[in-house]
Amino acid sequence: MSLDSPVSRRLLSDEVFDRLRDSIVLGELVPGEKVKDSELAERLGLSRTPVREALARLADIGLVEAKPGVYTRVTTLNRRDVEKTLAVLRSLDQLAVETAVPVMTEQDLRQMREANRDFERAVAANDTTAALAADDRFHAVPITAADNPVLSRIVEQLHPQIHRILYRKFSTLLGGRNTIEHHDRLVEVCAGGDARAAADLSGQHWSALGGHINQLFDTNQFTETATA
């Protein structure tokens, strides 16, 4: 939904948070762009209070940075921070997979296969948003099956940061076919019940993802920043 669409009165701060988060992930608000609560409030047709609350939450998860009295702006993307975020997510995903495999059901495996087919169709259609949504559904299955509230909470907090990266990656379809094949292999290993092998395979995928993202940095596809 566009940032300029009016916001309903229901759960204003949550809806503003979602709207601003999505605008940052999709690049409508670009890295380094200065944001003002008064201007955003006017665009959204709201008072400044829910916008300020949303900006504070965005700062907590690293999408916005503020220097009091000077600026509030969308955080930039740099290789070092991205590498650190990926390292944490790789470890969390491996933990989720290794914990989940022994308790996975046929329904869990079916959901992963269905999500990967949706991902494959989205890649074929060059639909970046649908690809990202399908990838989320795929990885959510073992995270849910692991039944670890702390793990789930941390992953949810980091998701918006990784989504900024993945949106750029999927928009180039870089590694799309490899991702489909990895997903298929991971489902089969999970179905075989080898938790350690599944976790290792998950880690290999995150390492490959880091390689693709480094290519994007090398070709300056993360250098788009605000000009003012």
Buried (B, 14 or more C-beta within 10 A) or exposed (E): EEBEEEBEEEEBBEBBBBBBBBBBBBBBBBBBBEBBBEEBBEBBEBEBEBBBBBBBBBBEBBBBBBEEEEEBBBBBBEEEEBEEBBEBBBEBBBBBBBBBBEEBEEEBBEBBBBBBBBBBEBBEEEBBBBBBBBBBBBBBBBBBBBEBEEBBEBBEEBBBBBBBBBBBBBBBBBBBEEBBEBBBBBBEBBBEEBBEBBBBBBBBBBEBBBEBBEBBBEEEBBEBEBEE
